[in-house]
Amino acid sequence: MVEAAISLPIIILAAMLMLRLFTFYLEILITGITEHKEAMAAQDSYRGAFLRTYKDSKNVKMLHGGLLLIDVSKRTETKAYMINEDVLVRTGEIVD
Protein backbone atom coordinates (compact mmCIF):
# COMPACT_ATOMS: atom_id res chain seq x y z
CA MET A 1 0.00 0.00 0.00
CA VAL A 2 2.80 2.40 0.85
CA GLU A 3 4.61 1.67 -2.44
CA ALA A 4 1.37 2.20 -4.40
CA ALA A 5 0.68 5.46 -2.55
CA ILE A 6 4.12 6.74 -3.54
CA SER A 7 4.41 5.44 -7.10
CA LEU A 8 0.82 5.71 -8.39
CA PRO A 9 0.61 9.56 -8.38
CA ILE A 10 3.95 9.74 -10.19
CA ILE A 11 2.79 7.27 -12.82
CA ILE A 12 -0.50 9.15 -13.30
CA LEU A 13 1.32 12.50 -13.64
CA ALA A 14 3.74 11.03 -16.19
CA ALA A 15 0.85 9.58 -18.23
CA MET A 16 -1.03 12.91 -18.16
CA LEU A 17 2.11 14.76 -19.27
CA MET A 18 2.60 12.33 -22.15
CA LEU A 19 -1.00 12.84 -23.26
CA ARG A 20 -0.63 16.63 -23.09
CA LEU A 21 2.59 16.52 -25.11
CA PHE A 22 0.87 14.31 -27.69
CA THR A 23 -2.02 16.77 -28.06
CA PHE A 24 0.47 19.66 -28.33
CA TYR A 25 2.23 17.81 -31.15
CA LEU A 26 -1.13 17.33 -32.89
CA GLU A 27 -1.87 21.06 -32.52
CA ILE A 28 1.47 21.83 -34.22
CA LEU A 29 0.65 19.36 -37.00
CA ILE A 30 -2.84 20.82 -37.57
CA THR A 31 -1.41 24.35 -37.64
CA GLY A 32 1.13 23.28 -40.27
CA ILE A 33 -1.59 21.71 -42.39
CA THR A 34 -3.78 24.83 -42.25
CA GLU A 35 -0.78 27.02 -43.12
CA HIS A 36 -0.08 24.80 -46.11
CA LYS A 37 -3.70 25.03 -47.26
CA GLU A 38 -3.63 28.83 -46.92
CA ALA A 39 -0.41 29.03 -48.96
CA MET A 40 -1.90 26.81 -51.68
CA ALA A 41 -5.05 28.97 -51.80
CA ALA A 42 -2.91 32.11 -52.08
CA GLN A 43 -0.93 30.52 -54.92
CA ASP A 44 -4.09 29.52 -56.77
CA SER A 45 -5.67 32.97 -56.51
CA TYR A 46 -2.52 34.99 -57.27
CA ARG A 47 -2.88 37.30 -60.28
CA GLY A 48 -0.15 39.87 -59.60
CA ALA A 49 3.36 40.23 -60.96
CA PHE A 50 5.28 37.31 -62.44
CA LEU A 51 6.88 36.08 -59.20
CA ARG A 52 6.20 36.86 -55.55
CA THR A 53 7.09 35.29 -52.22
CA TYR A 54 4.37 34.29 -49.75
CA LYS A 55 5.41 34.27 -46.09
CA ASP A 56 3.35 33.51 -43.02
CA SER A 57 4.08 32.42 -39.47
CA LYS A 58 1.98 31.27 -36.55
CA ASN A 59 2.66 30.44 -32.92
CA VAL A 60 1.26 27.40 -31.16
CA LYS A 61 1.36 27.63 -27.38
CA MET A 62 0.87 24.86 -24.89
CA LEU A 63 -1.27 25.86 -21.95
CA HIS A 64 0.80 25.99 -18.82
CA GLY A 65 -0.34 25.23 -15.36
CA GLY A 66 0.18 22.79 -12.57
CA LEU A 67 3.79 21.60 -12.54
CA LEU A 68 4.61 23.26 -15.87
CA LEU A 69 6.15 26.60 -14.96
CA ILE A 70 7.59 27.60 -18.35
CA ASP A 71 5.81 28.59 -21.54
CA VAL A 72 6.20 25.93 -24.21
CA SER A 73 5.54 27.18 -27.73
CA LYS A 74 6.37 26.36 -31.32
CA ARG A 75 6.62 28.90 -34.15
CA THR A 76 5.76 27.56 -37.58
CA GLU A 77 6.77 29.44 -40.70
CA THR A 78 5.53 28.98 -44.25
CA LYS A 79 7.27 30.27 -47.34
CA ALA A 80 6.01 29.73 -50.88
CA TYR A 81 6.73 31.17 -54.29
CA MET A 82 3.69 32.42 -56.18
CA ILE A 83 4.01 32.44 -59.95
CA ASN A 84 1.51 34.12 -62.27
CA GLU A 85 1.24 31.55 -65.07
CA ASP A 86 -0.64 33.95 -67.37
CA VAL A 87 2.35 36.28 -67.48
CA LEU A 88 4.66 33.29 -68.02
CA VAL A 89 2.61 32.08 -71.01
CA ARG A 90 2.49 35.57 -72.54
CA THR A 91 6.25 35.91 -72.11
CA GLY A 92 6.74 32.60 -73.92
CA GLU A 93 4.53 33.79 -76.78
CA ILE A 94 6.54 37.00 -77.10
CA VAL A 95 9.82 35.09 -77.25
CA ASP A 96 8.51 32.81 -80.00
DRENDREN-385881 format. One record per atom (N, C-alpha, C): z, y, x. Coordinates in steps of 0.001 Angstrom, whole numbers, plus 524288, in hexadecimal, padded with zeros to 5 digits. Last residue first. Example, Ala and Ser with C-alpha at 12.3 -4.5 7.8 and 13.67 -1.06 7.14 Angstrom:
<nulums>
81BA87F73683232;81BE47FBDC83566;81EBE8001E83264;81E787E9C683386;81E787EE6C8300C;81E787F31C83390;
</nulums>
This chain:
<nulums>
6CC568832D821DB;6C77D8802C8213E;6C318883E68207D;6D3BA88B1582133;6D240889118265E;6CD258861482612;6D4D288C258167B;6D2D28908D81987;6D0E388EAB81EDC;6D949882A6813B9;6D419883FD811B2;6D1B388876814CA;6E2F588367818B7;6DF4287F5B81A52;6D9CE8807A8186B;6E73788B69812D1;6E65288C4581866;6E27A8883C81A77;6E8378867880935;6E4A588AF5809B5;6E37188C1180F6F;6EFCC87F0780BE0;6EA9B87D4F80A33;6E6AE881BD80ACC;6F857885AA80E3F;6F64F8820B81231;6F0D08803F810C9;6FA1D88A84804C9;6F86788DBB8092F;6F61288A4880D73;6FD67881A17FF40;6F8D88849D7FD7E;6F6AA887F1801E8;7068D87E5E80409;701D387B42804DC;6FCEA87E1580316;7100E8840E80A67;70CC688544805E7;7078088296806CC;71B3587D8B80E61;715CE87EBC80FA9;712E187FBA80A98;727AC87E3F8132C;7249087EA680E6A;71F1A8807C80FEB;730628765781993;72BEC879C681A47;728A0879A581559;73E5387664818E5;73942874238177F;7350C8783A81877;74B468730081A64;747118763B81C6B;741EF8737D81B34;758598732D816C5;753258713681596;74F2D8750E817BF;7653186F2D819EC;76100872FF81A77;75BC68705A8197A;7725886E1381655;76D3386BA581685;7691586FEC816A9;77ECA86D2881AF6;77A9B870E2819DE;7756B86E0581A79;78A8F8686B8165C;785A8866F9818DE;7818F86AF281736;7987C8687C8182E;793B386A2C815A6;78F0586876818E2;7A5B08689681666;7A16A8654C8183D;79C898670481548;7B07786F9181A10;7ABDA86FAD816B4;7A79286C6981931;7BCC3868D581BA2;7B85686BD281DA2;7B3E286BB7819AF;7C4218627881730;7C594867E481809;7C10D86B39819F2;7C65E8585C80F51;7C20185AD781201;7C30E860B581279;7CE4B854CF80926;7CF048545D80ECA;7CAB985710811E3;7CBC785D807FF24;7CEE58590B800B7;7CFB9858FF8069F;7BF0F862CC80177;7C4028628A7FEAD;7C6EF85DB48006A;7B1FE866FD7FFF2;7B67A865818031C;7BB68865C27FFD3;7A570862B67FCF7;7AA41865097FB0E;7AECA863497FE6E;79B588652280594;79EC28612080368;7A3CA863CD801B3;78F9386BF1803A4;7950B86BEA8054D;79805867928029C;7838B86EC580834;7864B86B07804E8;78BDC86ABD806FD;77A858791A8086D;77F64876E480A63;781A58732A80659;76CFC87A9E80B8C;7713887A2B807BD;775F3877BF80A62;761308817B80E17;765CF87EA980FEE;769F687EC180BB2;753AE882BC810CB;757F6882EA80D11;75C8A87FDF80F60;746DB8873D812F8;74BF3885D981521;7501088667810E1;739A78860E81528;73DA9885EE81113;742BE8842C8139A;72FA788D7581AE0;73401889DF81BB7;737F688A768174D;721E588D82818AD;726FF88FFA81835;72B2E88BD3818F8;7146E8902A81909;718C488CF081AE0;71DD68901281A86;70DBA896EE812E4;70C1C891BE8149F;710B988E3B81600;7151789D3880870;711DD89D2580D22;710D58978980ED8;7172D897157FC1E;7173289BBE7FF66;7136889B5A803EE;719CE88F847F50E;7148B891B97F4BB;71405896947F81D;721608846D7F279;7204C888AB7F62A;71AA288A677F5CD;7246487BF87ECAF;72342880C87E9D5;721DB885547ED68;7263D8741C7F409;7223C873507F003;720B2878637ED4E;72E7D878407F9DA;72974877357FC61;7251D876A37F85B;736528787F7F251;7349287D6D7F4A5;72F4E87CB87F752;7376486DD07F09A;735A88712A7EC4A;733B4876687EE5A;73B2086AC87FA74;73622868B77F895;733FE86C037F417;744B48701D7FA74;740BD871627FE63;73B6386F707FCB4;749C686B047F22C;748BC870A07F1D0;7448C872457F5C2;74A70860D97F654;74767861C57F190;74612867887F0F2;7512A862DC7FEBD;74BE1860E17FFB5;74861861D37FAF5;75A25865DA7F974;757928698F7FCF3;751F6867E47FE05;75C6A85C6C7F468;75AF9860FD7F140;7585C8652C7F499;75EBB856427FD40;75A69854CA7F9C9;758B0859757F680;7677A85B6880157;762B385AF18046D;75DFA8599F80115;76E80859D47F910;76CF585F217FA82;767F685F157FDB7;76F8984EF87F99C;76D3F851527F4ED;76B76856EC7F60F;7748684E238037B;76F7C84BA38028A;76CB784E137FDD6;77DE085362801A6;77A4F85545805B9;774DE85315804D1;7820384CC77F9F4;780F4852427F8AF;77D2F854A37FCA3;78351843A37FFDF;77F8A843B07FB97;77E3A849467F9E4;78B5B847158067B;7865484593808B3;782168459680477;7931D8483F7FEE5;7915784CCD801D9;78C0684BB880457;7948683DDB7FBEB;79261841837F817;790828468B7FABB;798AC83A1D8057F;793D3837EA80367;7916483B987FF6C;7A1ED83FC280623;79DE68408880A21;798A583E6E80850;7A70A83B657FD87;7A5CD840F57FD8F;7A1A28422F801A6;7A829830F0800C7;7A5248322D7FC14;7A386837EB7FBFC;7AEA68328080974;7A97D8302980A2B;7A607831478056E;7B7848366680483;7B4B6839A58083A;7AF358379380929;7BA8782DA17FEBD;7B90B8326D7FBFE;7B5F4836187FF92;7BD0A826BF806FE;7B8CE8256F80356;7B6F782A4780067;7C57582C1280B83;7C0C482B1880E9A;7BC1D829CF80B10;7CCA982BD68032F;7CAB4830D88052C;7C5AE8302880856;7CE40820E780289;7CC07823BF7FE0D;7C9D0829077FFD5;7D2D681EF180C47;7CDE881C6780AE4;7CB4081F4F80663;7DBE7824D780B42;7D82F8260C80F71;7D2D8823AF80E3F;7E10E81FE3802ED;7DF468255680266;7DB4D826E180697;7E28A8157A807C9;7DF3A8165280336;7DD9D81C0780269;7E9E3815B981024;7E4448153D8113E;7E0C78168480C89;7F3F58171880BBA;7F22B81A5581016;7EC3981A4181090;7F4B780FED803DA;7F60881558802AA;7F4368190380702;7F27C806C480955;7EED08089C8055F;7EFDF80E5B80413;7FB988060B80F75;7F67780687811FD;7F26B8089B80E23;802FE804D080786;8034E8095B80AED;7FE0B80A3C80DA0;800007FB5580334;800008000080000;80000804ED80361;
</nulums>
